[in-house]
Amino acid sequence: MTPRVWSRTAAGRAKRRSVQRWMGGALASFTLLASSVTGAHAQRQASPGAAVVSDFWREVQTPGVRRAGTLLRHGLRQLTQALRTDDPRQREAALLGAVARLERAHEHDPADLDVLYFLAFASSQRQLVQTQGNAGDAIRQAIGLYEELRALDADYESESVAFELGLLYTRLRQYDRAVEEYQRGIMRAFDPRSTVSAHANMAEVIMLGGDAARALRHYDRATDIARQYAGDSVSLALALWGSAVASDRLGEGRGAVERAVQALRASGGDMAILRSNGVFFEPESELHWYEGLGALAQAESETERAEKVAALQRALRSFRTYLREVEVPSTWDVVVERRIDAIEAQLSELQREGAGRSAVRVPRGRGRAPRP
């Protein structure tokens, strides 16, 4: 998970860069953020002196400010619960509760940047990790909230806002807009460590647009940053997976499998990260190419014939599923078809070798095999 970078506004309220689409490692950062924001609101309400007077006049000018602070705290607790669970139904219920509370908070205090930011974030997360019939309208609504925030203060968490908009435009398949947002976020980053996910996501979008060579450069940039600063194994692993697919689409064949071997190693030896909470593929058929390369990487490390055959069969199923589900055929389909042909040939060779070993196997205690 990409490391978080913290900043403070003039009011002294802590913020975070972003809870990225890869949610698994975000809980600690999000919990810290929630505590910081809710603590700041509570302090403004409870502290004596100028802070109380300030809140008094804020309440006079905008009735409901204190209620907005309470609803914000409740909404952040719901968001924290959503991050804590891997159960899709519990996560959906928690996000629904968070959105409902944050919408009411926004109604009470439309100018509160914290409230608007987390309302946009909670709304976007529901759309980024779920398939819904009205997803397009809901995603546009989330984009509108971020744009509203940007209109109020273009500098407020500008890197995070750009990153989240990049994700949302990707879901709408407006790839040029997504690239613009990722580039904007990278330009506004204070720390290069926070750009790993942006480079990797931008690479994915560029690849979907058809430019695998340019995509590979951004994937390599993401992996270089992740390796340089260490401690971000999830972002490194996902960037390596993306680089393997980009390399394969460039026709690098063996080199692509070697990249997949590195990705598999960085992922702990399996591909669970590709189906983890918060990871999505747009279009969904992309997942099968990733898993196909991963299965080929697993086959590389197998020394037992049966295990190697099983891994190759998994790869074959993944690539065939990709061809069956891909929405718009492209020149990359030829690459997949070649992969399928090569895997089938390798399986046939292994089967012939297995049959040959069976033919010359010598039963114990019964002498040598007959000569041909």
C-alpha positions as CSV (number, residue, x, y, z in Angstrom):
1,M,0.0,0.0,0.0
2,T,1.3,3.4,-0.9
3,P,2.7,5.3,2.1
4,R,0.5,8.2,3.3
5,V,1.8,11.8,3.5
6,W,0.2,14.0,6.1
7,S,-0.4,17.8,5.9
8,R,-2.2,20.4,7.9
9,T,-4.5,23.2,6.9
10,A,-4.5,26.6,8.4
11,A,-7.0,25.3,11.0
12,G,-4.5,22.7,12.0
13,R,-6.6,19.7,10.9
14,A,-4.7,16.6,9.9
15,K,-5.5,15.1,6.5
16,R,-4.3,12.2,4.5
17,R,-3.3,11.8,0.8
18,S,-5.6,9.0,-0.2
19,V,-7.0,5.6,0.7
20,Q,-5.9,4.0,-2.5
21,R,-7.9,1.5,-4.5
22,W,-5.7,-1.2,-2.9
23,M,-7.4,-1.1,0.5
24,G,-5.8,-3.9,2.4
25,G,-3.0,-1.9,4.1
26,A,-5.0,1.3,4.5
27,L,-6.6,0.6,7.9
28,A,-3.8,2.0,10.1
29,S,-3.5,5.2,8.1
30,F,-7.2,5.7,7.9
31,T,-7.7,5.1,11.6
32,L,-5.0,7.8,12.3
33,L,-6.7,10.1,9.9
34,A,-10.2,9.6,11.4
35,S,-8.8,10.2,14.9
36,S,-7.0,13.3,13.8
37,V,-10.1,14.8,12.1
38,T,-12.6,13.9,14.7
39,G,-10.2,15.0,17.4
40,A,-9.8,18.4,15.8
41,H,-13.5,18.9,15.5
42,A,-14.1,17.8,19.1
43,Q,-11.4,20.2,20.3
44,R,-12.9,23.1,18.5
45,Q,-16.2,22.3,20.2
46,A,-14.8,21.7,23.7
47,S,-11.9,24.0,24.1
48,P,-12.3,27.2,26.1
49,G,-11.5,30.7,24.9
50,A,-11.2,31.7,21.3
51,A,-11.9,28.3,19.8
52,V,-15.3,28.2,21.5
53,V,-16.1,31.8,20.4
54,S,-15.1,30.9,16.9
55,D,-17.4,27.9,16.8
56,F,-20.2,30.0,18.4
57,W,-20.0,32.5,15.5
58,R,-19.7,29.7,13.0
59,E,-22.9,28.3,14.4
60,V,-24.6,31.7,14.2
61,Q,-23.5,32.2,10.6
62,T,-24.2,28.6,9.6
63,P,-26.7,26.9,11.9
64,G,-25.9,23.2,12.2
65,V,-22.0,23.4,12.2
66,R,-21.8,21.4,15.5
67,R,-24.2,18.8,14.3
68,A,-22.1,18.5,11.1
69,G,-19.1,17.7,13.3
70,T,-20.9,15.0,15.2
71,L,-22.2,13.5,11.9
72,L,-18.7,13.6,10.5
73,R,-17.3,11.6,13.4
74,H,-20.1,9.0,13.0
75,G,-19.4,8.8,9.3
76,L,-15.7,8.3,9.8
77,R,-16.4,5.4,12.2
78,Q,-18.6,3.8,9.5
79,L,-15.7,4.2,7.0
80,T,-13.3,2.6,9.4
81,Q,-15.7,-0.3,9.8
82,A,-15.8,-0.7,6.0
83,L,-12.0,-0.9,5.9
84,R,-11.9,-3.5,8.7
85,T,-14.1,-6.1,7.0
86,D,-13.6,-8.4,4.1
87,D,-17.3,-9.3,4.0
88,P,-18.8,-7.5,0.9
89,R,-22.2,-7.2,2.6
90,Q,-20.8,-5.7,5.8
91,R,-18.6,-3.4,3.8
92,E,-21.6,-2.2,1.7
93,A,-23.7,-1.6,4.8
94,A,-20.9,0.4,6.4
95,L,-20.3,2.5,3.3
96,L,-24.0,3.1,3.0
97,G,-24.1,4.3,6.6
98,A,-21.1,6.5,6.1
99,V,-22.5,8.1,3.0
100,A,-25.9,8.8,4.7
101,R,-24.2,10.5,7.7
102,L,-21.8,12.5,5.6
103,E,-24.6,13.7,3.3
104,R,-26.4,15.0,6.3
105,A,-23.3,16.6,7.6
106,H,-22.7,18.3,4.3
107,E,-26.3,19.6,4.4
108,H,-25.6,21.2,7.8
109,D,-22.3,22.7,6.8
110,P,-21.7,22.9,3.0
111,A,-18.4,24.7,3.4
112,D,-16.7,22.2,5.6
113,L,-13.9,20.7,3.5
114,D,-13.4,17.7,5.7
115,V,-17.0,16.7,5.4
116,L,-17.1,17.2,1.6
117,Y,-13.8,15.3,1.1
118,F,-15.0,12.2,3.0
119,L,-18.4,12.3,1.5
120,A,-16.8,12.2,-2.0
121,F,-14.4,9.5,-0.9
122,A,-17.1,7.3,0.7
123,S,-19.3,7.7,-2.4
124,S,-16.5,6.8,-4.8
125,Q,-15.4,3.7,-2.8
126,R,-18.9,2.2,-3.2
127,Q,-18.6,2.5,-7.0
128,L,-14.9,1.5,-7.3
129,V,-15.3,-1.9,-5.7
130,Q,-18.8,-3.0,-6.8
131,T,-20.8,-3.6,-10.0
132,Q,-24.1,-1.8,-10.0
133,G,-26.7,-1.2,-12.6
134,N,-26.6,2.6,-12.1
135,A,-22.8,2.7,-11.6
136,G,-22.3,5.3,-14.3
137,D,-24.6,7.8,-12.7
138,A,-23.2,7.1,-9.2
139,I,-19.6,7.5,-10.4
140,R,-20.5,10.9,-12.1
141,Q,-22.1,11.9,-8.8
142,A,-18.9,11.1,-6.9
143,I,-16.9,13.0,-9.5
144,G,-19.2,16.0,-9.0
145,L,-18.5,16.0,-5.3
146,Y,-14.7,16.0,-5.9
147,E,-15.2,18.9,-8.4
148,E,-17.3,20.8,-5.8
149,L,-14.4,20.3,-3.3
150,R,-11.9,21.5,-5.9
151,A,-14.0,24.6,-6.6
152,L,-14.0,25.5,-2.9
153,D,-10.3,24.9,-2.4
154,A,-8.1,23.7,-5.3
155,D,-5.2,23.0,-2.9
156,Y,-7.1,20.9,-0.4
157,E,-5.7,17.4,-0.6
158,S,-5.0,18.0,-4.3
159,E,-2.9,14.9,-4.8
160,S,-5.6,12.7,-3.2
161,V,-8.4,14.3,-5.1
162,A,-6.6,13.9,-8.4
163,F,-5.8,10.2,-7.6
164,E,-9.4,9.4,-6.8
165,L,-10.7,11.2,-9.9
166,G,-8.2,9.2,-11.9
167,L,-9.8,6.0,-10.6
168,L,-13.4,7.2,-11.3
169,Y,-12.6,8.3,-14.8
170,T,-11.0,4.9,-15.4
171,R,-14.3,3.3,-14.4
172,L,-16.1,5.5,-16.9
173,R,-13.4,4.5,-19.5
174,Q,-12.6,8.1,-20.1
175,Y,-8.9,7.2,-20.2
176,D,-7.6,10.6,-21.4
177,R,-9.2,12.3,-18.4
178,A,-7.9,9.6,-16.1
179,V,-4.3,10.2,-17.3
180,E,-4.7,13.9,-16.9
181,E,-5.7,13.4,-13.2
182,Y,-2.9,11.0,-12.4
183,Q,-0.4,13.4,-14.0
184,R,-1.9,16.3,-12.0
185,G,-1.5,14.2,-8.8
186,I,2.1,13.3,-9.5
187,M,3.0,16.9,-10.2
188,R,1.5,18.0,-6.9
189,A,3.1,15.3,-4.8
190,F,5.5,16.4,-2.0
191,D,7.0,13.0,-1.6
192,P,7.9,10.6,-4.5
193,R,6.8,7.6,-2.4
194,S,3.2,8.8,-2.7
195,T,3.4,8.6,-6.5
196,V,3.9,4.8,-6.8
197,S,0.2,4.0,-7.2
198,A,-0.4,7.0,-9.5
199,H,2.4,5.9,-11.9
200,A,1.1,2.3,-11.8
201,N,-2.5,3.2,-12.3
202,M,-1.6,5.7,-15.1
203,A,0.4,3.0,-16.8
204,E,-2.7,0.7,-16.7
205,V,-4.9,3.4,-18.2
206,I,-2.3,4.2,-20.9
207,M,-2.1,0.4,-21.7
208,L,-5.8,0.3,-22.0
209,G,-5.5,3.1,-24.5
210,G,-3.2,0.9,-26.6
211,D,0.3,2.2,-25.8
212,A,2.0,-0.7,-24.0
213,A,5.5,0.7,-24.5
214,R,4.7,4.0,-22.7
215,A,2.7,2.0,-20.1
216,L,5.8,-0.2,-19.4
217,R,7.9,2.9,-18.7
218,H,5.5,4.1,-16.1
219,Y,5.3,0.6,-14.5
220,D,9.1,0.6,-14.3
221,R,9.1,4.0,-12.8
222,A,6.6,2.8,-10.1
223,T,8.7,-0.3,-9.3
224,D,11.9,1.8,-9.1
225,I,10.3,4.2,-6.6
226,A,8.8,1.3,-4.6
227,R,12.2,-0.5,-4.4
228,Q,14.1,2.7,-3.6
229,Y,12.1,3.5,-0.6
230,A,11.1,0.0,0.4
231,G,8.3,-0.9,2.9
232,D,5.6,-0.8,0.2
233,S,5.4,-4.4,-0.9
234,V,1.8,-4.3,-2.1
235,S,2.3,-1.4,-4.5
236,L,5.6,-3.0,-5.7
237,A,3.8,-6.3,-6.3
238,L,0.9,-4.7,-8.3
239,A,3.3,-2.6,-10.4
240,L,5.3,-5.7,-11.2
241,W,2.1,-7.5,-12.3
242,G,1.2,-4.7,-14.5
243,S,4.7,-4.5,-16.0
244,A,4.5,-8.2,-16.8
245,V,1.3,-7.8,-18.8
246,A,2.6,-4.7,-20.6
247,S,5.8,-6.6,-21.5
248,D,3.7,-9.5,-22.8
249,R,1.7,-7.3,-25.0
250,L,4.9,-5.9,-26.4
251,G,5.8,-9.4,-27.5
252,E,8.6,-9.9,-25.0
253,G,7.4,-13.4,-24.3
254,R,10.1,-14.9,-22.0
255,G,10.8,-11.5,-20.4
256,A,7.2,-11.1,-19.5
257,V,7.2,-14.4,-17.7
258,E,10.3,-13.4,-15.8
259,R,8.6,-10.2,-14.7
260,A,5.6,-12.3,-13.6
261,V,8.0,-14.5,-11.5
262,Q,9.2,-11.3,-9.8
263,A,5.6,-10.2,-9.2
264,L,4.7,-13.6,-7.8
265,R,7.6,-13.5,-5.4
266,A,6.7,-9.9,-4.3
267,S,3.1,-11.1,-3.7
268,G,4.2,-13.9,-1.3
269,G,4.1,-16.7,-3.8
270,D,0.4,-16.6,-4.9
271,M,-2.0,-14.3,-6.8
272,A,-4.4,-13.5,-4.0
273,I,-3.5,-9.9,-4.2
274,L,-5.1,-9.6,-7.7
275,R,-8.5,-10.5,-6.2
276,S,-8.1,-8.7,-2.9
277,N,-10.5,-6.1,-1.5
278,G,-10.2,-2.8,-3.3
279,V,-8.5,-4.1,-6.4
280,F,-10.5,-3.8,-9.6
281,F,-9.9,-4.4,-13.3
282,E,-11.4,-2.3,-16.0
283,P,-12.6,-4.0,-18.1
284,E,-12.9,-7.1,-15.9
285,S,-11.5,-9.4,-18.5
286,E,-8.0,-7.9,-17.9
287,L,-7.8,-10.0,-14.7
288,H,-7.5,-13.2,-16.7
289,W,-4.4,-12.1,-18.6
290,Y,-2.7,-11.3,-15.2
291,E,-3.6,-14.6,-13.8
292,G,-2.5,-16.4,-17.0
293,L,0.9,-15.0,-16.7
294,G,0.9,-15.7,-13.0
295,A,0.2,-19.4,-13.7
296,L,3.0,-19.5,-16.2
297,A,5.3,-18.1,-13.5
298,Q,4.2,-20.8,-11.1
299,A,4.9,-23.4,-13.8
300,E,8.4,-22.1,-14.1
301,S,9.2,-22.8,-10.4
302,E,7.6,-26.3,-10.4
303,T,10.0,-29.3,-10.5
304,E,7.3,-32.0,-10.3
305,R,5.8,-32.8,-13.6
306,A,2.3,-33.1,-12.3
307,E,2.4,-29.7,-10.6
308,K,3.9,-28.1,-13.7
309,V,1.1,-29.6,-15.9
310,A,-1.5,-28.3,-13.4
311,A,0.0,-24.8,-13.5
312,L,0.1,-24.8,-17.3
313,Q,-3.5,-25.9,-17.4
314,R,-4.5,-23.0,-15.2
315,A,-2.7,-20.6,-17.5
316,L,-4.5,-22.1,-20.5
317,R,-7.9,-21.7,-18.8
318,S,-7.1,-18.1,-17.9
319,F,-6.0,-17.0,-21.4
320,R,-8.9,-18.8,-23.0
321,T,-11.3,-17.0,-20.6
322,Y,-9.7,-13.7,-21.5
323,L,-10.4,-14.3,-25.2
324,R,-13.9,-15.3,-24.5
325,E,-14.7,-12.3,-22.3
326,V,-12.7,-9.5,-23.9
327,E,-15.2,-6.9,-25.0
328,V,-13.3,-5.3,-27.9
329,P,-10.9,-7.5,-29.8
330,S,-7.6,-5.9,-30.4
331,T,-4.1,-6.7,-31.8
332,W,-3.2,-8.0,-28.4
333,D,-5.6,-11.0,-29.0
334,V,-2.9,-12.3,-31.3
335,V,-0.5,-12.4,-28.4
336,V,-2.9,-14.4,-26.3
337,E,-3.5,-16.8,-29.2
338,R,0.2,-17.4,-29.5
339,R,0.4,-17.9,-25.7
340,I,-2.3,-20.5,-26.0
341,D,-0.6,-22.3,-28.9
342,A,2.7,-22.3,-26.9
343,I,1.1,-23.7,-23.7
344,E,-0.8,-26.4,-25.7
345,A,2.5,-27.4,-27.3
346,Q,4.3,-27.5,-23.9
347,L,1.5,-29.6,-22.4
348,S,1.7,-32.0,-25.3
349,E,5.4,-32.4,-24.9
350,L,5.1,-33.0,-21.2
351,Q,2.4,-35.7,-21.9
352,R,4.7,-37.4,-24.4
353,E,7.5,-37.3,-21.9
354,G,5.3,-38.8,-19.3
355,A,4.1,-41.5,-21.7
356,G,7.7,-42.3,-22.6
357,R,8.7,-42.7,-18.9
358,S,5.8,-45.0,-18.4
359,A,6.8,-47.2,-21.3
360,V,10.4,-47.7,-20.0
361,R,9.6,-47.9,-16.3
362,V,11.1,-51.0,-14.8
363,P,9.0,-52.7,-12.1
364,R,11.0,-53.5,-9.0
365,G,12.4,-56.9,-8.9
366,R,11.5,-57.8,-12.5
367,G,14.7,-57.0,-14.4
368,R,15.3,-54.4,-17.1
369,A,12.9,-53.0,-19.6
370,P,12.9,-54.8,-23.0
371,R,15.0,-53.3,-25.7
372,P,13.2,-51.7,-28.7
